[in-house]
Amino acid sequence: MSTSNESNRDMSSIFRNPWKQNVSNLEKMRSDLKEIVHTEMSLTRRSVKKSKKFKSRISGIVTTNKKFYNLLTDYSPEQTVYKRCSIVGNGGILNGSKCGNEIDKADFVIRCNAPPIGRFKEDAGVKSNITTLNPSIITRRFGSIRTGNQQSKFVDKMREYTNYIWFPSFFSRATYNLAIKVNDLLNRKLKSVKFVHGNPNHFQEIGKYWLNKGLRNSLSTGFYITSSSLLFCDEVHLYGFWPFTTDIHNRPAAYHYFEDVNLTRVYHAFNQEFDELLNLHINGVLQLHIDDC
């Protein structure tokens, strides 16, 4: 996270005027994306054979099996075009924002990395159509769901969400095996959500689009999901996307809205990603919400 206050002062003038969507710019970006992106964000039985090879991000080729195929859904949520989408990041600028109602009025709400939402509904809302789930959450917080107690705690956590849990199943071979285990568990224990497997080819294609624009780091979940949503959302609104330690009013801003934690390692180019999102905001492609609602 950046500690620069100069950026905050510069952005004040950008956000002083009401945002207005530029449909022409949105359509141009969609067209550019579609020249590179030829797959969907989630895998379905329609897009996967009973045995198919995928390239994982860190451990080579992974070959799917029949059990994996049988766990796939027939339909993925991004096959529908939605009028208004809210994408909710985890930034501390959501604290005290009272953006919950505005987030929830969208037709489709995507939440990143399974944040707690129930007790933060005034600021973050409660609606969830897709909730992304990072593999590290399962391994660190729930011990890779090895024991019955860990499995029960994990299922209870997933009760906060509805509709779809999206998981990057092909990050590695170990992640693929964990994905099958989690999918099977949720199918047996929780009917309020469906587990969908992220398409590694789609992630690579979105990454290629941004690589051509100079983004060389692996994309963060929030930035990847935002880029993907521009293909199936007519209007995209971002909340909780903020890489600075102070907000636009120079008040302290935590890394996460739901916990006091410091960022110790940086795998993604958060500041560079934010610059791209800011440009998209300026050009009317999406709207960044960085202040109280």
C-alpha positions as CSV (number, residue, x, y, z in Angstrom):
1,M,0.0,0.0,0.0
2,S,1.2,3.5,-0.8
3,T,1.6,6.2,1.9
4,S,1.5,9.0,-0.6
5,N,-0.9,11.9,0.2
6,E,0.0,13.8,-3.0
7,S,-2.1,11.3,-4.9
8,N,-5.0,11.9,-2.7
9,R,-4.9,15.7,-3.3
10,D,-4.6,15.1,-7.0
11,M,-7.7,12.8,-7.0
12,S,-9.9,15.2,-5.1
13,S,-10.4,17.2,-8.3
14,I,-11.2,14.1,-10.3
15,F,-14.0,13.0,-7.9
16,R,-15.4,16.5,-7.4
17,N,-17.6,16.3,-10.4
18,P,-20.4,13.7,-10.8
19,W,-19.4,10.5,-12.7
20,K,-20.9,10.0,-16.1
21,Q,-20.8,6.7,-18.0
22,N,-19.3,6.8,-21.5
23,V,-21.0,3.9,-23.4
24,S,-18.7,4.3,-26.4
25,N,-15.6,3.9,-24.3
26,L,-17.1,0.9,-22.5
27,E,-18.0,-0.8,-25.9
28,K,-14.5,0.0,-27.2
29,M,-12.9,-1.7,-24.2
30,R,-15.2,-4.7,-24.5
31,S,-14.3,-5.0,-28.2
32,D,-10.6,-4.9,-27.3
33,L,-11.0,-7.5,-24.6
34,K,-12.9,-9.8,-26.9
35,E,-10.0,-9.8,-29.4
36,I,-7.9,-11.6,-26.7
37,V,-10.5,-13.2,-24.3
38,H,-12.3,-16.1,-26.0
39,T,-13.3,-18.1,-22.9
40,E,-15.6,-17.6,-19.8
41,M,-14.6,-16.9,-16.3
42,S,-16.1,-20.1,-14.9
43,L,-15.8,-23.7,-16.2
44,T,-19.0,-25.6,-17.0
45,R,-19.8,-29.1,-18.4
46,R,-20.3,-27.4,-21.7
47,S,-16.7,-26.1,-21.8
48,V,-14.9,-29.0,-20.3
49,K,-14.6,-32.6,-21.5
50,K,-14.5,-35.4,-19.0
51,S,-10.7,-35.4,-19.3
52,K,-9.0,-32.1,-20.2
53,K,-5.6,-30.6,-19.6
54,F,-5.2,-27.2,-18.0
55,K,-2.0,-25.3,-17.3
56,S,-1.8,-24.3,-13.7
57,R,-0.1,-21.1,-12.6
58,I,2.7,-22.7,-10.6
59,S,2.9,-26.5,-11.1
60,G,2.5,-27.3,-14.8
61,I,-0.2,-29.3,-16.5
62,V,-3.2,-30.6,-14.5
63,T,-5.5,-33.2,-16.1
64,T,-9.1,-33.3,-15.0
65,N,-10.9,-36.5,-14.1
66,K,-14.5,-37.7,-14.2
67,K,-15.2,-36.7,-10.6
68,F,-14.2,-33.1,-11.4
69,Y,-16.4,-33.1,-14.5
70,N,-19.4,-34.4,-12.6
71,L,-19.0,-31.6,-10.0
72,L,-19.2,-28.9,-12.7
73,T,-22.3,-26.8,-13.1
74,D,-24.3,-26.7,-16.4
75,Y,-24.4,-22.9,-16.2
76,S,-22.1,-20.1,-15.1
77,P,-23.4,-16.8,-13.7
78,E,-21.4,-14.6,-16.2
79,Q,-23.3,-16.1,-19.1
80,T,-26.0,-13.4,-18.4
81,V,-25.5,-9.7,-19.1
82,Y,-26.5,-7.6,-16.0
83,K,-27.6,-4.0,-16.0
84,R,-25.7,-2.8,-12.9
85,C,-22.9,-4.6,-11.0
86,S,-21.3,-3.8,-7.7
87,I,-17.8,-5.3,-7.1
88,V,-16.8,-5.1,-3.5
89,G,-13.1,-5.1,-2.5
90,N,-11.8,-5.3,1.0
91,G,-10.3,-1.8,1.4
92,G,-10.6,0.0,4.7
93,I,-12.2,3.0,3.0
94,L,-15.5,1.1,3.4
95,N,-15.3,1.6,7.2
96,G,-18.0,4.2,8.1
97,S,-18.9,4.7,4.4
98,K,-22.6,3.6,4.8
99,C,-22.4,2.2,1.2
100,G,-24.2,-1.0,2.0
101,N,-27.6,0.0,0.6
102,E,-26.0,1.4,-2.6
103,I,-23.9,-1.8,-3.1
104,D,-27.0,-4.0,-2.6
105,K,-29.2,-2.1,-5.1
106,A,-27.1,-3.5,-8.0
107,D,-28.6,-6.3,-10.0
108,F,-25.4,-8.4,-9.4
109,V,-22.9,-8.2,-6.6
110,I,-19.4,-9.7,-6.6
111,R,-17.4,-9.9,-3.4
112,C,-13.7,-10.6,-3.4
113,N,-11.9,-13.2,-1.2
114,A,-14.8,-14.2,1.1
115,P,-14.9,-11.2,3.5
116,P,-17.2,-11.2,6.5
117,I,-20.3,-9.2,5.6
118,G,-23.1,-9.8,8.1
119,R,-21.9,-7.5,10.8
120,F,-20.6,-4.9,8.3
121,K,-23.8,-4.7,6.3
122,E,-24.3,-0.9,6.8
123,D,-20.9,-0.2,5.1
124,A,-20.5,-3.3,2.8
125,G,-24.0,-4.6,2.2
126,V,-25.1,-8.2,2.4
127,K,-26.1,-9.2,-1.2
128,S,-23.8,-11.7,-2.9
129,N,-24.2,-13.2,-6.3
130,I,-20.5,-14.3,-6.7
131,T,-18.1,-14.5,-3.9
132,T,-14.5,-15.3,-4.8
133,L,-12.6,-17.6,-2.4
134,N,-8.8,-17.6,-2.2
135,P,-7.2,-21.0,-1.6
136,S,-5.0,-19.5,1.2
137,I,-8.2,-18.8,3.2
138,I,-9.0,-22.5,3.3
139,T,-5.5,-23.5,4.1
140,R,-4.7,-20.8,6.7
141,R,-8.0,-20.4,8.4
142,F,-9.5,-23.9,8.1
143,G,-6.5,-26.2,8.0
144,S,-7.3,-27.4,4.4
145,I,-10.6,-28.8,6.0
146,R,-8.9,-32.0,7.1
147,T,-11.0,-32.6,10.2
148,G,-14.7,-32.7,10.8
149,N,-14.4,-29.7,13.0
150,Q,-12.6,-27.7,10.4
151,Q,-15.2,-28.7,7.8
152,S,-18.0,-27.6,10.0
153,K,-16.4,-24.2,10.6
154,F,-15.8,-23.7,6.9
155,V,-19.4,-24.6,6.0
156,D,-20.6,-22.1,8.7
157,K,-18.5,-19.4,7.2
158,M,-19.9,-20.1,3.7
159,R,-23.4,-19.6,5.0
160,E,-22.8,-15.8,4.9
161,Y,-23.0,-16.0,1.1
162,T,-25.6,-17.0,-1.5
163,N,-25.6,-18.0,-5.2
164,Y,-22.0,-18.8,-6.3
165,I,-18.6,-19.4,-4.7
166,W,-15.9,-18.9,-7.3
167,F,-12.6,-20.6,-6.8
168,P,-9.3,-20.5,-8.8
169,S,-9.1,-24.3,-8.9
170,F,-6.0,-24.5,-11.2
171,F,-3.6,-22.3,-9.3
172,S,-1.6,-25.6,-8.7
173,R,-2.2,-29.3,-8.6
174,A,-2.7,-29.1,-4.8
175,T,-5.4,-26.4,-5.4
176,Y,-7.1,-28.6,-7.9
177,N,-7.4,-31.5,-5.4
178,L,-8.5,-29.0,-2.7
179,A,-11.2,-27.7,-5.1
180,I,-12.7,-31.1,-5.6
181,K,-12.8,-31.6,-1.8
182,V,-14.4,-28.3,-1.1
183,N,-16.9,-28.6,-4.0
184,D,-18.0,-32.0,-2.7
185,L,-18.3,-30.8,0.8
186,L,-20.5,-27.8,-0.1
187,N,-22.7,-30.0,-2.3
188,R,-23.4,-32.2,0.6
189,K,-23.7,-29.7,3.4
190,L,-24.9,-26.4,1.9
191,K,-27.6,-25.8,-0.6
192,S,-27.6,-22.0,-0.6
193,V,-24.5,-21.8,-2.8
194,K,-23.0,-23.4,-5.9
195,F,-19.3,-23.9,-6.2
196,V,-17.8,-22.8,-9.6
197,H,-14.3,-23.4,-10.8
198,G,-12.3,-20.6,-12.3
199,N,-11.1,-21.0,-15.8
200,P,-7.3,-20.7,-15.9
201,N,-7.4,-20.0,-19.7
202,H,-9.6,-17.0,-19.0
203,F,-7.3,-15.7,-16.3
204,Q,-4.3,-16.0,-18.8
205,E,-6.3,-14.2,-21.5
206,I,-7.2,-11.3,-19.2
207,G,-3.6,-11.2,-18.0
208,K,-2.4,-11.0,-21.6
209,Y,-4.7,-8.0,-22.3
210,W,-3.1,-6.1,-19.4
211,L,0.4,-7.3,-20.1
212,N,0.0,-5.6,-23.5
213,K,-0.7,-2.4,-21.5
214,G,2.4,-2.8,-19.2
215,L,1.0,-4.7,-16.2
216,R,3.6,-7.4,-15.6
217,N,2.7,-8.6,-12.1
218,S,0.1,-11.3,-11.6
219,L,-3.3,-9.7,-11.4
220,S,-5.0,-9.4,-8.1
221,T,-8.3,-11.0,-7.7
222,G,-10.2,-7.7,-7.5
223,F,-8.6,-6.4,-10.7
224,Y,-9.1,-9.6,-12.6
225,I,-12.8,-9.8,-11.6
226,T,-13.3,-6.2,-12.5
227,S,-11.8,-6.7,-15.9
228,S,-13.9,-9.8,-16.4
229,S,-17.1,-8.0,-15.3
230,L,-16.8,-5.5,-18.1
231,L,-17.7,-8.3,-20.5
232,F,-21.0,-9.1,-18.7
233,C,-22.0,-6.0,-16.8
234,D,-23.4,-2.9,-18.5
235,E,-22.5,-0.7,-15.6
236,V,-19.7,-1.5,-13.2
237,H,-19.4,0.2,-9.7
238,L,-16.3,-0.5,-7.5
239,Y,-16.3,-0.2,-3.7
240,G,-13.4,-0.8,-1.3
241,F,-10.7,-0.5,-4.0
242,W,-8.0,1.7,-2.5
243,P,-4.2,1.1,-2.2
244,F,-3.3,4.0,0.1
245,T,-2.9,4.2,3.9
246,T,-5.0,7.3,4.1
247,D,-8.3,8.1,2.4
248,I,-9.1,11.0,0.1
249,H,-9.6,13.2,3.2
250,N,-6.2,12.1,4.6
251,R,-7.8,10.0,7.4
252,P,-6.1,6.7,8.2
253,A,-7.4,3.8,6.0
254,A,-6.9,0.2,7.0
255,Y,-5.8,-2.5,4.6
256,H,-9.1,-4.4,5.2
257,Y,-12.4,-2.9,6.4
258,F,-13.1,-5.9,8.6
259,E,-9.7,-6.3,10.4
260,D,-6.6,-4.4,11.6
261,V,-3.9,-6.1,9.6
262,N,-0.7,-4.9,7.9
263,L,0.3,-5.9,4.4
264,T,3.7,-7.7,4.8
265,R,4.2,-9.1,1.3
266,V,3.1,-7.6,-2.1
267,Y,2.5,-10.0,-4.9
268,H,0.5,-7.6,-7.1
269,A,1.0,-4.2,-8.5
270,F,-1.8,-2.6,-6.5
271,N,-0.8,1.0,-7.2
272,Q,-0.4,0.3,-10.9
273,E,-3.7,-1.5,-11.0
274,F,-5.4,1.4,-9.2
275,D,-4.0,3.8,-11.8
276,E,-5.6,1.7,-14.5
277,L,-9.0,1.7,-12.6
278,L,-8.7,5.4,-12.1
279,N,-8.2,5.9,-15.9
280,L,-11.3,3.8,-16.6
281,H,-13.2,5.9,-14.1
282,I,-12.1,9.1,-15.8
283,N,-13.0,7.7,-19.2
284,G,-16.5,6.6,-18.0
285,V,-15.9,2.9,-18.4
286,L,-16.6,2.1,-14.7
287,Q,-17.2,4.1,-11.5
288,L,-14.8,4.1,-8.6
289,H,-16.5,4.9,-5.2
290,I,-13.8,6.2,-2.9
291,D,-15.8,8.3,-0.4
292,D,-18.8,7.9,1.9
293,C,-22.1,7.2,0.2
